[in-house]
Amino acid sequence: MKAYFKPFLAIVLILLVDQILKFWIKLNMALGQEFKILGDYAMIHFTENNGMAFGMEFGGEAGKLALTLFRIAAVCGIGYGVVYLIKKKYHRGLIMNLALIFAGAMGNIIDSTFYGLIFNESSYYEAAKFLPAEGGYSSLFHGKVVDMFYLPLLQGVYPAWFPFWAGEEFIFFRPVFNVADSAISIGVVMILIYQKRYFKEEKKEELYPHSEMIEE
């Protein structure tokens, strides 16, 4: 049971922070409202998206439903993967990073599955209400994902010689994201960075599958 404790704790904490922040944003801020944390470089900016992480869109209402159902199936697979890796005693770092991905995906699934039922529509003039008498703004699986972190670290204009976007404004980092997106990104990046360490023992076993027979 000890092997399950840290991944489970990480999942619970990420989900709690993610949902508490999203609830607060939804109930206290109007769409587009923002306040600065570190001047013009980091701010809370309330927006919602119908699609994938970092505000990307995907195929209207039908695409929205397909994406939500895909997310649910993916989370089930990731959850199974976490349990499998723990049972097989894989590298703890790999297990923890997969747990981060699971928690992040789960956090956004909660939005897209239930928020349309439990909140009314957020507008540019007022915050939403929780469990409104008139009902939610959408149906099951058609909720919008709440995003709030905006980090325009670099801003400027593309020079005249720059192809395609000459003279246009550029912002880095433009996407608005949430805690769940961050957890997914951290988990994926860490697995890519440390993949050799995480899969070192498994590769050795594949290279020398009959090593035990030779020793005998």
C-alpha positions as CSV (number, residue, x, y, z in Angstrom):
1,M,0.0,0.0,0.0
2,K,2.9,2.4,0.6
3,A,3.8,2.3,-3.1
4,Y,0.3,3.8,-3.8
5,F,0.4,6.5,-1.2
6,K,2.5,9.2,-2.9
7,P,1.0,8.9,-6.4
8,F,-2.5,8.9,-4.9
9,L,-1.7,11.9,-2.7
10,A,-0.3,13.8,-5.7
11,I,-3.5,13.1,-7.7
12,V,-5.8,14.2,-4.9
13,L,-3.8,17.4,-4.3
14,I,-3.7,18.4,-7.9
15,L,-7.4,17.7,-8.4
16,L,-8.2,19.7,-5.3
17,V,-6.1,22.7,-6.2
18,D,-7.3,22.6,-9.8
19,Q,-11.0,22.4,-9.0
20,I,-10.9,24.9,-6.1
21,L,-9.2,27.5,-8.3
22,K,-11.6,26.9,-11.2
23,F,-14.6,27.2,-8.9
24,W,-13.3,30.4,-7.5
25,I,-12.6,31.8,-10.9
26,K,-15.9,30.8,-12.3
27,L,-17.9,32.2,-9.3
28,N,-15.9,35.4,-8.8
29,M,-14.7,36.6,-12.3
30,A,-16.4,37.6,-15.5
31,L,-15.0,36.3,-18.8
32,G,-11.9,38.3,-19.9
33,Q,-11.4,39.8,-16.4
34,E,-7.8,39.7,-15.2
35,F,-5.5,40.8,-12.5
36,K,-1.8,41.0,-12.5
37,I,0.5,38.9,-10.4
38,L,3.9,39.9,-11.7
39,G,3.2,43.1,-13.7
40,D,2.7,42.4,-17.4
41,Y,4.6,39.1,-17.3
42,A,2.2,36.9,-15.2
43,M,-1.5,37.3,-14.6
44,I,-4.8,35.6,-13.9
45,H,-7.0,36.0,-17.0
46,F,-10.3,34.1,-17.0
47,T,-11.2,32.4,-20.2
48,E,-12.9,29.2,-21.2
49,N,-12.3,26.8,-24.1
50,N,-14.4,24.1,-25.8
51,G,-11.4,22.0,-26.9
52,M,-8.0,20.8,-25.9
53,A,-5.3,22.0,-23.6
54,F,-4.0,25.6,-23.8
55,G,-7.2,26.8,-25.4
56,M,-7.1,24.9,-28.7
57,E,-10.4,24.1,-30.3
58,F,-11.6,20.8,-31.8
59,G,-14.5,20.4,-34.2
60,G,-17.6,22.1,-32.8
61,E,-20.2,20.3,-30.6
62,A,-19.7,16.9,-32.2
63,G,-15.9,17.3,-31.8
64,K,-16.4,18.4,-28.2
65,L,-18.4,15.3,-27.3
66,A,-15.9,13.1,-29.1
67,L,-13.0,14.7,-27.3
68,T,-14.6,14.4,-23.9
69,L,-15.3,10.7,-24.4
70,F,-11.8,10.2,-25.7
71,R,-10.4,11.9,-22.6
72,I,-12.5,9.6,-20.4
73,A,-11.2,6.5,-22.2
74,A,-7.6,7.8,-22.1
75,V,-7.9,8.5,-18.3
76,C,-9.1,5.0,-17.7
77,G,-6.1,3.7,-19.6
78,I,-3.7,6.0,-17.8
79,G,-5.2,5.0,-14.5
80,Y,-4.7,1.3,-15.3
81,G,-1.1,2.1,-16.4
82,V,-0.3,3.8,-13.0
83,V,-1.6,0.7,-11.1
84,Y,0.3,-1.6,-13.5
85,L,3.6,0.3,-13.0
86,I,3.2,0.2,-9.3
87,K,2.5,-3.5,-9.2
88,K,5.5,-4.2,-11.5
89,K,7.7,-1.9,-9.4
90,Y,8.7,0.4,-12.1
91,H,10.8,3.5,-11.4
92,R,9.1,5.8,-8.9
93,G,9.7,8.9,-11.0
94,L,7.9,7.3,-14.0
95,I,5.0,6.4,-11.7
96,M,4.8,9.8,-10.3
97,N,4.9,11.6,-13.7
98,L,2.2,9.3,-15.0
99,A,0.1,10.1,-12.0
100,L,0.6,13.8,-12.8
101,I,-0.7,13.2,-16.3
102,F,-3.7,11.2,-14.9
103,A,-4.6,14.0,-12.5
104,G,-4.3,16.7,-15.1
105,A,-6.5,14.8,-17.6
106,M,-9.0,14.0,-14.8
107,G,-9.1,17.7,-13.8
108,N,-10.1,18.8,-17.3
109,I,-12.6,16.0,-17.7
110,I,-14.5,17.2,-14.7
111,D,-14.9,20.6,-16.4
112,S,-16.0,19.2,-19.7
113,T,-18.3,16.6,-18.3
114,F,-20.1,18.4,-15.4
115,Y,-19.5,22.2,-15.6
116,G,-22.3,22.6,-18.2
117,L,-24.7,21.1,-15.7
118,I,-23.7,22.9,-12.5
119,F,-23.0,26.5,-13.7
120,N,-24.8,29.0,-15.8
121,E,-23.0,30.7,-18.6
122,S,-20.2,33.1,-17.7
123,S,-20.4,36.4,-19.5
124,Y,-18.2,39.5,-20.0
125,Y,-20.4,41.3,-17.5
126,E,-20.9,39.0,-14.5
127,A,-19.6,35.8,-12.9
128,A,-21.5,32.5,-13.2
129,K,-23.7,31.0,-10.5
130,F,-23.4,27.6,-9.0
131,L,-26.5,25.3,-9.4
132,P,-28.7,28.1,-10.9
133,A,-32.5,27.6,-10.7
134,E,-32.8,27.8,-14.5
135,G,-30.3,25.0,-14.9
136,G,-26.8,24.9,-16.4
137,Y,-25.5,26.4,-19.6
138,S,-25.1,23.0,-21.4
139,S,-25.6,19.3,-21.1
140,L,-23.5,16.4,-19.9
141,F,-20.1,16.1,-21.6
142,H,-20.5,19.6,-23.2
143,G,-19.0,21.8,-20.5
144,K,-16.2,24.3,-21.1
145,V,-12.7,24.0,-19.5
146,V,-11.8,26.9,-17.3
147,D,-8.4,28.5,-17.9
148,M,-6.7,31.3,-16.0
149,F,-2.9,31.4,-16.1
150,Y,-1.5,33.9,-18.7
151,L,2.2,34.4,-19.0
152,P,3.1,36.8,-21.8
153,L,6.8,36.7,-21.0
154,L,8.0,38.3,-24.2
155,Q,6.0,40.7,-26.4
156,G,7.1,42.7,-29.5
157,V,6.6,43.0,-33.2
158,Y,8.1,40.8,-35.9
159,P,10.7,42.6,-38.0
160,A,10.0,43.6,-41.6
161,W,12.3,40.9,-43.0
162,F,10.5,38.1,-41.0
163,P,8.6,35.8,-43.4
164,F,4.8,35.5,-43.2
165,W,4.3,37.5,-40.0
166,A,6.3,40.6,-40.8
167,G,5.1,43.6,-38.8
168,E,2.7,41.6,-36.7
169,E,2.6,41.4,-32.9
170,F,4.1,38.4,-31.2
171,I,3.5,37.2,-27.6
172,F,5.4,34.4,-25.9
173,F,3.8,32.6,-24.0
174,R,0.3,33.2,-25.6
175,P,-1.9,30.3,-24.5
176,V,-3.9,30.6,-21.3
177,F,-3.8,27.4,-19.2
178,N,-4.8,25.9,-15.8
179,V,-3.3,23.6,-13.1
180,A,-4.5,20.5,-14.9
181,D,-2.7,21.5,-18.1
182,S,0.5,22.2,-16.1
183,A,0.4,18.8,-14.5
184,I,0.0,17.1,-17.8
185,S,2.9,19.1,-19.4
186,I,5.2,18.5,-16.4
187,G,4.5,14.8,-16.5
188,V,5.1,14.5,-20.2
189,V,8.3,16.6,-20.2
190,M,9.8,14.8,-17.3
191,I,9.2,11.4,-18.9
192,L,10.9,12.6,-22.1
193,I,13.8,14.0,-20.2
194,Y,14.4,11.0,-18.0
195,Q,13.2,8.2,-20.3
196,K,16.6,6.5,-20.4
197,R,16.7,6.4,-16.6
198,Y,13.1,5.2,-16.3
199,F,13.4,2.4,-18.9
200,K,17.0,1.4,-18.3
201,E,16.3,-1.8,-16.5
202,E,13.6,-2.9,-18.9
203,K,15.9,-2.4,-21.9
204,K,18.6,-4.5,-20.3
205,E,16.1,-7.4,-19.8
206,E,15.0,-7.1,-23.4
207,L,18.7,-7.2,-24.7
208,Y,19.6,-10.3,-22.6
209,P,16.3,-12.3,-22.2
210,H,18.2,-15.6,-21.6
211,S,20.9,-14.3,-19.2
212,E,19.6,-16.3,-16.3
213,M,19.7,-19.6,-18.4
214,I,23.3,-18.8,-19.4
215,E,24.4,-18.3,-15.8
216,E,22.9,-21.6,-14.8
